[in-house]
Amino acid sequence: DYGAEAGDTVSIQVVFSEVVYVTGTPQLELETGSTDRTVDYASGSGTNTLNFTYTVQAGDTSSDLDFTSTSALSLNSGTIKDAAGNAATLTLASPGASGSLAANKAIVIDTTKSTVTNVTSSTSNDDYGAEAGDTVSIQVVFSEAVYVTGTPQLELETGGTDRSVDYASGSGSNTLTFTYTVQAGDTSSDLDFTSTSALSLNGGTIKDLAGNAATLTLASPGASGSLADNKAIVIDTTKSTVTNVTSSTSDDSYSAEAGDTVSIQVTFSEAVYVTGTPQLELETGGTDRTVDYVSGSGSTTLTFTYTVQAGDTSSDLDFTSTSALSLNGGTIKDLAGNAATLTLASPGASGSLADNKAIVIDTTKSTVTNVTSSTSDDSYSAEAGDTVSIQVTFSEAVYVTGTPQLELETGGTDRTVDYVSGTGTDTLTFTYTVQAGDTSSDLD
């Protein structure tokens, strides 16, 4: 292939049946597209072969260079004669026929610049980050095969700092590949180049086989033929963070005897993906409890389950510190592979478990602290239908089901009296009705 930009020339030989002698400047007309080119005789007088030199000009085109017709060779006021002075017959073979330039040679004239027709990526649509060393392979497609020298570059829109990525491969084809390595701080919701002039030579060259420098103009970012239009590649180097810790378990008191569990939710700023079994450390009195992750990978909320154990206590359940969330050999990462920041709010502060919920952990048994009576000190008998109201006081509020009983020392036959009221308080009331035969000098 030959082009105009490189100043290409084509030497054409017209062969005669015998030696000829030339005067003046005969010419040969070539078929070169919309404008045919008439080229001058250059040398060969006194031989049977005359040389004509064609210099390729802008706009010329031919898929197989040939002369225009059988009469394309003209004297142009000169002469072509043999040694005896006979004027040569100048009739040529028909274009393309045996003996023609096109039949003998395959010379392509190409002065049309290659252009960028598309920008895409062989990398899958996904989120990519810096921590995982992610790379994105970008393909710039031209209208014809191009040949590269040096290291052209493509500038990508990646947030605060745009990235210029280097040419990697593809010379000799119509597709050039550029490789982008994601760097810390880069961000893009849909990766694209910066502008129509984002492709630059960087001291190199991009030319077609004929030597024509390629036109490097790209589509407008986001438009048809742009990277963003063809692909959905997200660049995310921002770490996900914990935004809240709460519980789906109701505000209440929980204990070990009932086998109570508390479901705790840790919410992140974006969806995270979990491997292994991260843990959350809770402040539960004398012995803090480390509870395991159970579910939520692929969402913004991870769930940890706490089973109350004997001896645990908390007036308002919370984690132990800002570093209470740990990986325990696992990982918590966003879709782009960035490891999440695990720092929690300070215990009790906004966004903490204690701030969001009022969950009490109580594994200390209530105890009886006193037994008394609201009935006045006096003597009581069965005939008068007397009753005595007895109060049993506990160390904390208690809740009653059924009918607990209190047995009184009442002489020959002890009396068992029923609970009547007080659930939800620290004092339960039992009522004793004096019966015939009962006796006590000081009821107990």
TORKOL-4160 file (C-alpha; in steps of 0.2 Angstrom, whole numbers, padded with zeros to 4 digits, m for minus):
444
<pt num="1" X="0000" Y="0000" Z="0000"/>
<pt num="2" X="0006" Y="0017" Z="m0004"/>
<pt num="3" X="0001" Y="0034" Z="0002"/>
<pt num="4" X="0004" Y="0053" Z="0000"/>
<pt num="5" X="0009" Y="0057" Z="0017"/>
<pt num="6" X="0025" Y="0047" Z="0016"/>
<pt num="7" X="0029" Y="0055" Z="m0001"/>
<pt num="8" X="0028" Y="0038" Z="m0009"/>
<pt num="9" X="0032" Y="0035" Z="m0027"/>
<pt num="10" X="0029" Y="0021" Z="m0039"/>
<pt num="11" X="0041" Y="0017" Z="m0053"/>
<pt num="12" X="0031" Y="0010" Z="m0069"/>
<pt num="13" X="0040" Y="0001" Z="m0083"/>
<pt num="14" X="0033" Y="0001" Z="m0101"/>
<pt num="15" X="0041" Y="m0012" Z="m0111"/>
<pt num="16" X="0043" Y="m0012" Z="m0130"/>
<pt num="17" X="0046" Y="m0025" Z="m0143"/>
<pt num="18" X="0063" Y="m0017" Z="m0147"/>
<pt num="19" X="0075" Y="m0003" Z="m0142"/>
<pt num="20" X="0067" Y="0014" Z="m0143"/>
<pt num="21" X="0073" Y="0031" Z="m0142"/>
<pt num="22" X="0064" Y="0045" Z="m0133"/>
<pt num="23" X="0063" Y="0064" Z="m0136"/>
<pt num="24" X="0053" Y="0076" Z="m0125"/>
<pt num="25" X="0042" Y="0069" Z="m0111"/>
<pt num="26" X="0030" Y="0056" Z="m0115"/>
<pt num="27" X="0016" Y="0053" Z="m0102"/>
<pt num="28" X="0006" Y="0039" Z="m0095"/>
<pt num="29" X="m0011" Y="0042" Z="m0088"/>
<pt num="30" X="m0016" Y="0032" Z="m0072"/>
<pt num="31" X="m0033" Y="0027" Z="m0065"/>
<pt num="32" X="m0031" Y="0035" Z="m0047"/>
<pt num="33" X="m0049" Y="0038" Z="m0042"/>
<pt num="34" X="m0059" Y="0054" Z="m0044"/>
<pt num="35" X="m0044" Y="0062" Z="m0051"/>
<pt num="36" X="m0033" Y="0052" Z="m0064"/>
<pt num="37" X="m0015" Y="0056" Z="m0063"/>
<pt num="38" X="m0004" Y="0059" Z="m0079"/>
<pt num="39" X="0014" Y="0054" Z="m0075"/>
<pt num="40" X="0030" Y="0059" Z="m0084"/>
<pt num="41" X="0043" Y="0048" Z="m0093"/>
<pt num="42" X="0059" Y="0047" Z="m0083"/>
<pt num="43" X="0072" Y="0037" Z="m0091"/>
<pt num="44" X="0075" Y="0022" Z="m0103"/>
<pt num="45" X="0079" Y="0030" Z="m0120"/>
<pt num="46" X="0090" Y="0018" Z="m0130"/>
<pt num="47" X="0083" Y="0002" Z="m0121"/>
<pt num="48" X="0067" Y="m0007" Z="m0124"/>
<pt num="49" X="0060" Y="m0002" Z="m0107"/>
<pt num="50" X="0054" Y="0016" Z="m0103"/>
<pt num="51" X="0052" Y="0021" Z="m0084"/>
<pt num="52" X="0038" Y="0033" Z="m0078"/>
<pt num="53" X="0038" Y="0039" Z="m0060"/>
<pt num="54" X="0021" Y="0042" Z="m0051"/>
<pt num="55" X="0021" Y="0052" Z="m0035"/>
<pt num="56" X="0006" Y="0048" Z="m0024"/>
<pt num="57" X="m0005" Y="0063" Z="m0021"/>
<pt num="58" X="m0018" Y="0067" Z="m0008"/>
<pt num="59" X="m0035" Y="0060" Z="m0013"/>
<pt num="60" X="m0028" Y="0046" Z="m0024"/>
<pt num="61" X="m0035" Y="0029" Z="m0022"/>
<pt num="62" X="m0034" Y="0012" Z="m0031"/>
<pt num="63" X="m0036" Y="m0005" Z="m0025"/>
<pt num="64" X="m0025" Y="m0011" Z="m0039"/>
<pt num="65" X="m0015" Y="0002" Z="m0049"/>
<pt num="66" X="m0017" Y="0002" Z="m0068"/>
<pt num="67" X="m0017" Y="0014" Z="m0082"/>
<pt num="68" X="m0034" Y="0022" Z="m0088"/>
<pt num="69" X="m0036" Y="0014" Z="m0105"/>
<pt num="70" X="m0027" Y="0007" Z="m0120"/>
<pt num="71" X="m0023" Y="0025" Z="m0126"/>
<pt num="72" X="m0016" Y="0030" Z="m0109"/>
<pt num="73" X="0002" Y="0031" Z="m0116"/>
<pt num="74" X="0004" Y="0048" Z="m0125"/>
<pt num="75" X="0019" Y="0057" Z="m0133"/>
<pt num="76" X="0015" Y="0074" Z="m0125"/>
<pt num="77" X="0024" Y="0082" Z="m0141"/>
<pt num="78" X="0039" Y="0071" Z="m0139"/>
<pt num="79" X="0043" Y="0055" Z="m0149"/>
<pt num="80" X="0046" Y="0037" Z="m0146"/>
<pt num="81" X="0055" Y="0029" Z="m0161"/>
<pt num="82" X="0065" Y="0014" Z="m0165"/>
<pt num="83" X="0083" Y="0014" Z="m0172"/>
<pt num="84" X="0076" Y="0015" Z="m0190"/>
<pt num="85" X="0066" Y="0030" Z="m0185"/>
<pt num="86" X="0049" Y="0021" Z="m0185"/>
<pt num="87" X="0037" Y="0029" Z="m0173"/>
<pt num="88" X="0032" Y="0016" Z="m0160"/>
<pt num="89" X="0014" Y="0010" Z="m0159"/>
<pt num="90" X="0008" Y="0016" Z="m0141"/>
<pt num="91" X="m0008" Y="0005" Z="m0139"/>
<pt num="92" X="m0008" Y="m0003" Z="m0122"/>
<pt num="93" X="m0017" Y="m0019" Z="m0116"/>
<pt num="94" X="m0034" Y="m0016" Z="m0110"/>
<pt num="95" X="m0033" Y="m0011" Z="m0091"/>
<pt num="96" X="m0033" Y="m0027" Z="m0081"/>
<pt num="97" X="m0029" Y="m0038" Z="m0096"/>
<pt num="98" X="m0013" Y="m0048" Z="m0098"/>
<pt num="99" X="0001" Y="m0036" Z="m0100"/>
<pt num="100" X="m0007" Y="m0023" Z="m0090"/>
<pt num="101" X="0000" Y="m0015" Z="m0074"/>
<pt num="102" X="m0014" Y="m0022" Z="m0064"/>
<pt num="103" X="m0011" Y="m0039" Z="m0071"/>
<pt num="104" X="0007" Y="m0039" Z="m0067"/>
<pt num="105" X="0007" Y="m0030" Z="m0050"/>
<pt num="106" X="m0004" Y="m0028" Z="m0035"/>
<pt num="107" X="m0001" Y="m0010" Z="m0030"/>
<pt num="108" X="m0013" Y="m0002" Z="m0018"/>
<pt num="109" X="m0015" Y="0017" Z="m0018"/>
<pt num="110" X="m0022" Y="0023" Z="m0001"/>
<pt num="111" X="m0023" Y="0041" Z="0005"/>
<pt num="112" X="m0038" Y="0039" Z="0016"/>
<pt num="113" X="m0034" Y="0041" Z="0034"/>
<pt num="114" X="m0039" Y="0027" Z="0046"/>
<pt num="115" X="m0052" Y="0033" Z="0059"/>
<pt num="116" X="m0058" Y="0027" Z="0076"/>
<pt num="117" X="m0074" Y="0018" Z="0074"/>
<pt num="118" X="m0077" Y="0011" Z="0092"/>
<pt num="119" X="m0070" Y="0010" Z="0110"/>
<pt num="120" X="m0074" Y="m0005" Z="0120"/>
<pt num="121" X="m0067" Y="m0017" Z="0133"/>
<pt num="122" X="m0064" Y="m0036" Z="0134"/>
<pt num="123" X="m0065" Y="m0034" Z="0153"/>
<pt num="124" X="m0082" Y="m0040" Z="0160"/>
<pt num="125" X="m0095" Y="m0027" Z="0166"/>
<pt num="126" X="m0092" Y="m0026" Z="0185"/>
<pt num="127" X="m0085" Y="m0016" Z="0199"/>
<pt num="128" X="m0066" Y="m0014" Z="0200"/>
<pt num="129" X="m0054" Y="m0008" Z="0214"/>
<pt num="130" X="m0036" Y="m0004" Z="0218"/>
<pt num="131" X="m0033" Y="m0016" Z="0233"/>
<pt num="132" X="m0036" Y="m0032" Z="0222"/>
<pt num="133" X="m0024" Y="m0025" Z="0209"/>
<pt num="134" X="m0038" Y="m0024" Z="0196"/>
<pt num="135" X="m0034" Y="m0020" Z="0178"/>
<pt num="136" X="m0046" Y="m0016" Z="0164"/>
<pt num="137" X="m0041" Y="m0020" Z="0145"/>
<pt num="138" X="m0048" Y="m0006" Z="0133"/>
<pt num="139" X="m0049" Y="m0009" Z="0114"/>
<pt num="140" X="m0048" Y="0006" Z="0102"/>
<pt num="141" X="m0055" Y="0000" Z="0085"/>
<pt num="142" X="m0050" Y="0008" Z="0069"/>
<pt num="143" X="m0058" Y="0008" Z="0051"/>
<pt num="144" X="m0043" Y="m0002" Z="0045"/>
<pt num="145" X="m0027" Y="m0010" Z="0051"/>
<pt num="146" X="m0014" Y="0002" Z="0059"/>
<pt num="147" X="0004" Y="0000" Z="0064"/>
<pt num="148" X="0011" Y="0008" Z="0080"/>
<pt num="149" X="0028" Y="0014" Z="0085"/>
<pt num="150" X="0031" Y="0020" Z="0102"/>
<pt num="151" X="0018" Y="0021" Z="0116"/>
<pt num="152" X="0002" Y="0030" Z="0112"/>
<pt num="153" X="m0009" Y="0034" Z="0127"/>
<pt num="154" X="m0028" Y="0035" Z="0131"/>
<pt num="155" X="m0034" Y="0047" Z="0145"/>
<pt num="156" X="m0047" Y="0040" Z="0156"/>
<pt num="157" X="m0060" Y="0050" Z="0167"/>
<pt num="158" X="m0056" Y="0043" Z="0184"/>
<pt num="159" X="m0062" Y="0056" Z="0196"/>
<pt num="160" X="m0050" Y="0069" Z="0205"/>
<pt num="161" X="m0035" Y="0062" Z="0195"/>
<pt num="162" X="m0038" Y="0056" Z="0177"/>
<pt num="163" X="m0027" Y="0042" Z="0172"/>
<pt num="164" X="m0017" Y="0041" Z="0155"/>
<pt num="165" X="m0015" Y="0022" Z="0151"/>
<pt num="166" X="m0002" Y="0015" Z="0139"/>
<pt num="167" X="m0004" Y="0006" Z="0122"/>
<pt num="168" X="m0001" Y="m0013" Z="0125"/>
<pt num="169" X="m0003" Y="m0022" Z="0109"/>
<pt num="170" X="m0012" Y="m0024" Z="0092"/>
<pt num="171" X="0000" Y="m0016" Z="0080"/>
<pt num="172" X="m0004" Y="m0023" Z="0062"/>
<pt num="173" X="m0023" Y="m0026" Z="0066"/>
<pt num="174" X="m0037" Y="m0014" Z="0067"/>
<pt num="175" X="m0039" Y="m0015" Z="0086"/>
<pt num="176" X="m0026" Y="m0007" Z="0098"/>
<pt num="177" X="m0027" Y="m0013" Z="0116"/>
<pt num="178" X="m0023" Y="m0001" Z="0131"/>
<pt num="179" X="m0021" Y="m0008" Z="0149"/>
<pt num="180" X="m0028" Y="0002" Z="0164"/>
<pt num="181" X="m0022" Y="m0003" Z="0182"/>
<pt num="182" X="m0034" Y="0004" Z="0195"/>
<pt num="183" X="m0026" Y="0016" Z="0207"/>
<pt num="184" X="m0030" Y="0022" Z="0225"/>
<pt num="185" X="m0043" Y="0036" Z="0224"/>
<pt num="186" X="m0049" Y="0032" Z="0206"/>
<pt num="187" X="m0068" Y="0033" Z="0204"/>
<pt num="188" X="m0081" Y="0031" Z="0190"/>
<pt num="189" X="m0099" Y="0025" Z="0190"/>
<pt num="190" X="m0096" Y="0021" Z="0171"/>
<pt num="191" X="m0078" Y="0021" Z="0165"/>
<pt num="192" X="m0075" Y="0032" Z="0149"/>
<pt num="193" X="m0061" Y="0042" Z="0141"/>
<pt num="194" X="m0060" Y="0061" Z="0145"/>
<pt num="195" X="m0064" Y="0069" Z="0129"/>
<pt num="196" X="m0064" Y="0067" Z="0110"/>
<pt num="197" X="m0045" Y="0070" Z="0110"/>
<pt num="198" X="m0041" Y="0058" Z="0124"/>
<pt num="199" X="m0031" Y="0047" Z="0112"/>
<pt num="200" X="m0013" Y="0054" Z="0109"/>
<pt num="201" X="0003" Y="0048" Z="0101"/>
<pt num="202" X="0014" Y="0052" Z="0116"/>
<pt num="203" X="0029" Y="0054" Z="0104"/>
<pt num="204" X="0024" Y="0038" Z="0094"/>
<pt num="205" X="0014" Y="0035" Z="0078"/>
<pt num="206" X="m0002" Y="0026" Z="0072"/>
<pt num="207" X="m0002" Y="0024" Z="0053"/>
<pt num="208" X="m0010" Y="0013" Z="0041"/>
<pt num="209" X="m0001" Y="0002" Z="0029"/>
<pt num="210" X="0001" Y="0016" Z="0016"/>
<pt num="211" X="0009" Y="0027" Z="0029"/>
<pt num="212" X="m0006" Y="0038" Z="0032"/>
<pt num="213" X="m0007" Y="0045" Z="0050"/>
<pt num="214" X="m0023" Y="0039" Z="0058"/>
<pt num="215" X="m0036" Y="0052" Z="0063"/>
<pt num="216" X="m0037" Y="0050" Z="0082"/>
<pt num="217" X="m0053" Y="0059" Z="0086"/>
<pt num="218" X="m0065" Y="0048" Z="0097"/>
<pt num="219" X="m0083" Y="0049" Z="0100"/>
<pt num="220" X="m0090" Y="0061" Z="0113"/>
<pt num="221" X="m0089" Y="0052" Z="0130"/>
<pt num="222" X="m0105" Y="0043" Z="0133"/>
<pt num="223" X="m0110" Y="0044" Z="0115"/>
<pt num="224" X="m0112" Y="0029" Z="0103"/>
<pt num="225" X="m0095" Y="0021" Z="0100"/>
<pt num="226" X="m0088" Y="0027" Z="0117"/>
<pt num="227" X="m0082" Y="0015" Z="0131"/>
<pt num="228" X="m0096" Y="0020" Z="0143"/>
<pt num="229" X="m0109" Y="0017" Z="0129"/>
<pt num="230" X="m0102" Y="m0001" Z="0126"/>
<pt num="231" X="m0098" Y="m0006" Z="0143"/>
<pt num="232" X="m0104" Y="m0004" Z="0161"/>
<pt num="233" X="m0087" Y="m0004" Z="0171"/>
<pt num="234" X="m0087" Y="0004" Z="0188"/>
<pt num="235" X="m0071" Y="0010" Z="0197"/>
<pt num="236" X="m0073" Y="0010" Z="0216"/>
<pt num="237" X="m0058" Y="0013" Z="0227"/>
<pt num="238" X="m0069" Y="0020" Z="0242"/>
<pt num="239" X="m0069" Y="0008" Z="0257"/>
<pt num="240" X="m0086" Y="0004" Z="0264"/>
<pt num="241" X="m0089" Y="0009" Z="0282"/>
<pt num="242" X="m0100" Y="0005" Z="0296"/>
<pt num="243" X="m0115" Y="0017" Z="0297"/>
<pt num="244" X="m0125" Y="0009" Z="0311"/>
<pt num="245" X="m0127" Y="m0005" Z="0323"/>
<pt num="246" X="m0145" Y="m0010" Z="0329"/>
<pt num="247" X="m0155" Y="m0026" Z="0333"/>
<pt num="248" X="m0171" Y="m0034" Z="0326"/>
<pt num="249" X="m0174" Y="m0041" Z="0343"/>
<pt num="250" X="m0187" Y="m0031" Z="0353"/>
<pt num="251" X="m0182" Y="m0020" Z="0367"/>
<pt num="252" X="m0184" Y="m0031" Z="0383"/>
<pt num="253" X="m0174" Y="m0041" Z="0396"/>
<pt num="254" X="m0166" Y="m0057" Z="0391"/>
<pt num="255" X="m0158" Y="m0071" Z="0401"/>
<pt num="256" X="m0149" Y="m0088" Z="0399"/>
<pt num="257" X="m0162" Y="m0099" Z="0407"/>
<pt num="258" X="m0174" Y="m0096" Z="0393"/>
<pt num="259" X="m0161" Y="m0099" Z="0380"/>
<pt num="260" X="m0163" Y="m0081" Z="0374"/>
<pt num="261" X="m0155" Y="m0075" Z="0358"/>
<pt num="262" X="m0152" Y="m0057" Z="0352"/>
<pt num="263" X="m0150" Y="m0054" Z="0333"/>
<pt num="264" X="m0138" Y="m0039" Z="0330"/>
<pt num="265" X="m0137" Y="m0030" Z="0313"/>
<pt num="266" X="m0121" Y="m0021" Z="0307"/>
<pt num="267" X="m0125" Y="m0009" Z="0292"/>
<pt num="268" X="m0112" Y="m0003" Z="0280"/>
<pt num="269" X="m0112" Y="0011" Z="0268"/>
<pt num="270" X="m0113" Y="m0001" Z="0253"/>
<pt num="271" X="m0116" Y="m0019" Z="0249"/>
<pt num="272" X="m0102" Y="m0030" Z="0256"/>
<pt num="273" X="m0097" Y="m0048" Z="0253"/>
<pt num="274" X="m0091" Y="m0060" Z="0267"/>
<pt num="275" X="m0079" Y="m0074" Z="0268"/>
<pt num="276" X="m0076" Y="m0084" Z="0284"/>
<pt num="277" X="m0084" Y="m0079" Z="0301"/>
<pt num="278" X="m0081" Y="m0061" Z="0306"/>
<pt num="279" X="m0085" Y="m0058" Z="0324"/>
<pt num="280" X="m0093" Y="m0044" Z="0335"/>
<pt num="281" X="m0088" Y="m0042" Z="0354"/>
<pt num="282" X="m0101" Y="m0037" Z="0366"/>
<pt num="283" X="m0100" Y="m0030" Z="0383"/>
<pt num="284" X="m0109" Y="m0042" Z="0394"/>
<pt num="285" X="m0102" Y="m0040" Z="0411"/>
<pt num="286" X="m0088" Y="m0050" Z="0419"/>
<pt num="287" X="m0085" Y="m0060" Z="0403"/>
<pt num="288" X="m0087" Y="m0051" Z="0386"/>
<pt num="289" X="m0095" Y="m0062" Z="0373"/>
<pt num="290" X="m0088" Y="m0063" Z="0355"/>
<pt num="291" X="m0103" Y="m0067" Z="0343"/>
<pt num="292" X="m0102" Y="m0074" Z="0326"/>
<pt num="293" X="m0108" Y="m0068" Z="0309"/>
<pt num="294" X="m0123" Y="m0078" Z="0302"/>
<pt num="295" X="m0129" Y="m0070" Z="0286"/>
<pt num="296" X="m0131" Y="m0054" Z="0275"/>
<pt num="297" X="m0116" Y="m0056" Z="0262"/>
<pt num="298" X="m0121" Y="m0047" Z="0246"/>
<pt num="299" X="m0131" Y="m0034" Z="0256"/>
<pt num="300" X="m0128" Y="m0018" Z="0266"/>
<pt num="301" X="m0132" Y="m0027" Z="0282"/>
<pt num="302" X="m0123" Y="m0041" Z="0291"/>
<pt num="303" X="m0132" Y="m0051" Z="0305"/>
<pt num="304" X="m0123" Y="m0058" Z="0321"/>
<pt num="305" X="m0132" Y="m0069" Z="0333"/>
<pt num="306" X="m0129" Y="m0068" Z="0352"/>
<pt num="307" X="m0135" Y="m0082" Z="0364"/>
<pt num="308" X="m0136" Y="m0076" Z="0382"/>
<pt num="309" X="m0125" Y="m0086" Z="0393"/>
<pt num="310" X="m0125" Y="m0088" Z="0412"/>
<pt num="311" X="m0117" Y="m0074" Z="0421"/>
<pt num="312" X="m0120" Y="m0061" Z="0407"/>
<pt num="313" X="m0126" Y="m0044" Z="0412"/>
<pt num="314" X="m0130" Y="m0028" Z="0404"/>
<pt num="315" X="m0142" Y="m0014" Z="0408"/>
<pt num="316" X="m0141" Y="m0008" Z="0389"/>
<pt num="317" X="m0132" Y="m0021" Z="0378"/>
<pt num="318" X="m0118" Y="m0014" Z="0367"/>
<pt num="319" X="m0102" Y="m0019" Z="0359"/>
<pt num="320" X="m0086" Y="m0016" Z="0369"/>
<pt num="321" X="m0077" Y="m0003" Z="0358"/>
<pt num="322" X="m0074" Y="0005" Z="0341"/>
<pt num="323" X="m0064" Y="m0010" Z="0336"/>
<pt num="324" X="m0076" Y="m0023" Z="0342"/>
<pt num="325" X="m0080" Y="m0029" Z="0324"/>
<pt num="326" X="m0066" Y="m0041" Z="0318"/>
<pt num="327" X="m0062" Y="m0052" Z="0303"/>
<pt num="328" X="m0057" Y="m0067" Z="0313"/>
<pt num="329" X="m0048" Y="m0074" Z="0298"/>
<pt num="330" X="m0062" Y="m0069" Z="0286"/>
<pt num="331" X="m0065" Y="m0054" Z="0274"/>
<pt num="332" X="m0078" Y="m0041" Z="0272"/>
<pt num="333" X="m0076" Y="m0032" Z="0255"/>
<pt num="334" X="m0086" Y="m0022" Z="0243"/>
<pt num="335" X="m0090" Y="m0028" Z="0225"/>
<pt num="336" X="m0074" Y="m0020" Z="0219"/>
<pt num="337" X="m0064" Y="m0029" Z="0232"/>
<pt num="338" X="m0060" Y="m0015" Z="0244"/>
<pt num="339" X="m0058" Y="m0021" Z="0262"/>
<pt num="340" X="m0072" Y="m0013" Z="0272"/>
<pt num="341" X="m0067" Y="m0001" Z="0286"/>
<pt num="342" X="m0073" Y="m0010" Z="0302"/>
<pt num="343" X="m0072" Y="0005" Z="0314"/>
<pt num="344" X="m0088" Y="0007" Z="0324"/>
<pt num="345" X="m0096" Y="0021" Z="0333"/>
<pt num="346" X="m0091" Y="0024" Z="0351"/>
<pt num="347" X="m0101" Y="0013" Z="0363"/>
<pt num="348" X="m0117" Y="0023" Z="0368"/>
<pt num="349" X="m0114" Y="0036" Z="0354"/>
<pt num="350" X="m0126" Y="0039" Z="0339"/>
<pt num="351" X="m0125" Y="0023" Z="0328"/>
<pt num="352" X="m0121" Y="0011" Z="0342"/>
<pt num="353" X="m0132" Y="m0003" Z="0348"/>
<pt num="354" X="m0135" Y="0004" Z="0364"/>
<pt num="355" X="m0141" Y="0021" Z="0356"/>
<pt num="356" X="m0153" Y="0012" Z="0345"/>
<pt num="357" X="m0160" Y="m0001" Z="0356"/>
<pt num="358" X="m0164" Y="m0004" Z="0375"/>
<pt num="359" X="m0159" Y="m0023" Z="0377"/>
<pt num="360" X="m0156" Y="m0028" Z="0395"/>
<pt num="361" X="m0146" Y="m0044" Z="0398"/>
<pt num="362" X="m0150" Y="m0051" Z="0416"/>
<pt num="363" X="m0144" Y="m0068" Z="0421"/>
<pt num="364" X="m0144" Y="m0064" Z="0440"/>
<pt num="365" X="m0159" Y="m0073" Z="0449"/>
<pt num="366" X="m0170" Y="m0062" Z="0459"/>
<pt num="367" X="m0170" Y="m0066" Z="0478"/>
<pt num="368" X="m0183" Y="m0064" Z="0492"/>
<pt num="369" X="m0177" Y="m0049" Z="0503"/>
<pt num="370" X="m0192" Y="m0048" Z="0515"/>
<pt num="371" X="m0208" Y="m0055" Z="0521"/>
<pt num="372" X="m0221" Y="m0044" Z="0530"/>
<pt num="373" X="m0239" Y="m0041" Z="0531"/>
<pt num="374" X="m0250" Y="m0026" Z="0527"/>
<pt num="375" X="m0262" Y="m0032" Z="0540"/>
<pt num="376" X="m0261" Y="m0024" Z="0557"/>
<pt num="377" X="m0253" Y="m0032" Z="0572"/>
<pt num="378" X="m0268" Y="m0040" Z="0581"/>
<pt num="379" X="m0276" Y="m0057" Z="0585"/>
<pt num="380" X="m0287" Y="m0065" Z="0571"/>
<pt num="381" X="m0299" Y="m0079" Z="0572"/>
<pt num="382" X="m0309" Y="m0090" Z="0560"/>
<pt num="383" X="m0326" Y="m0086" Z="0567"/>
<pt num="384" X="m0324" Y="m0068" Z="0562"/>
<pt num="385" X="m0319" Y="m0073" Z="0544"/>
<pt num="386" X="m0302" Y="m0065" Z="0547"/>
<pt num="387" X="m0289" Y="m0064" Z="0533"/>
<pt num="388" X="m0271" Y="m0059" Z="0533"/>
<pt num="389" X="m0263" Y="m0051" Z="0518"/>
<pt num="390" X="m0244" Y="m0056" Z="0517"/>
<pt num="391" X="m0231" Y="m0048" Z="0506"/>
<pt num="392" X="m0216" Y="m0057" Z="0499"/>
<pt num="393" X="m0203" Y="m0044" Z="0493"/>
<pt num="394" X="m0190" Y="m0048" Z="0480"/>
<pt num="395" X="m0173" Y="m0040" Z="0475"/>
<pt num="396" X="m0181" Y="m0034" Z="0459"/>
<pt num="397" X="m0197" Y="m0034" Z="0449"/>
<pt num="398" X="m0204" Y="m0052" Z="0446"/>
<pt num="399" X="m0217" Y="m0059" Z="0434"/>
<pt num="400" X="m0229" Y="m0073" Z="0439"/>
<pt num="401" X="m0238" Y="m0086" Z="0430"/>
<pt num="402" X="m0250" Y="m0098" Z="0438"/>
<pt num="403" X="m0253" Y="m0098" Z="0457"/>
<pt num="404" X="m0237" Y="m0099" Z="0468"/>
<pt num="405" X="m0241" Y="m0103" Z="0486"/>
<pt num="406" X="m0234" Y="m0099" Z="0503"/>
<pt num="407" X="m0235" Y="m0112" Z="0518"/>
<pt num="408" X="m0239" Y="m0104" Z="0535"/>
<pt num="409" X="m0235" Y="m0112" Z="0552"/>
<pt num="410" X="m0253" Y="m0113" Z="0559"/>
<pt num="411" X="m0252" Y="m0126" Z="0573"/>
<pt num="412" X="m0258" Y="m0144" Z="0570"/>
<pt num="413" X="m0262" Y="m0141" Z="0552"/>
<pt num="414" X="m0251" Y="m0129" Z="0542"/>
<pt num="415" X="m0260" Y="m0119" Z="0529"/>
<pt num="416" X="m0254" Y="m0116" Z="0511"/>
<pt num="417" X="m0260" Y="m0099" Z="0505"/>
<pt num="418" X="m0261" Y="m0093" Z="0487"/>
<pt num="419" X="m0253" Y="m0079" Z="0477"/>
<pt num="420" X="m0266" Y="m0066" Z="0473"/>
<pt num="421" X="m0257" Y="m0051" Z="0465"/>
<pt num="422" X="m0241" Y="m0041" Z="0462"/>
<pt num="423" X="m0234" Y="m0048" Z="0446"/>
<pt num="424" X="m0223" Y="m0035" Z="0437"/>
<pt num="425" X="m0217" Y="m0027" Z="0454"/>
<pt num="426" X="m0205" Y="m0033" Z="0467"/>
<pt num="427" X="m0219" Y="m0037" Z="0480"/>
<pt num="428" X="m0231" Y="m0052" Z="0478"/>
<pt num="429" X="m0246" Y="m0053" Z="0489"/>
<pt num="430" X="m0253" Y="m0069" Z="0497"/>
<pt num="431" X="m0270" Y="m0070" Z="0506"/>
<pt num="432" X="m0272" Y="m0081" Z="0521"/>
<pt num="433" X="m0290" Y="m0084" Z="0528"/>
<pt num="434" X="m0290" Y="m0090" Z="0546"/>
<pt num="435" X="m0298" Y="m0108" Z="0548"/>
<pt num="436" X="m0305" Y="m0117" Z="0563"/>
<pt num="437" X="m0291" Y="m0125" Z="0573"/>
<pt num="438" X="m0277" Y="m0113" Z="0567"/>
<pt num="439" X="m0266" Y="m0106" Z="0580"/>
<pt num="440" X="m0250" Y="m0096" Z="0581"/>
<pt num="441" X="m0243" Y="m0085" Z="0594"/>
<pt num="442" X="m0233" Y="m0075" Z="0580"/>
<pt num="443" X="m0238" Y="m0080" Z="0563"/>
<pt num="444" X="m0224" Y="m0085" Z="0551"/>
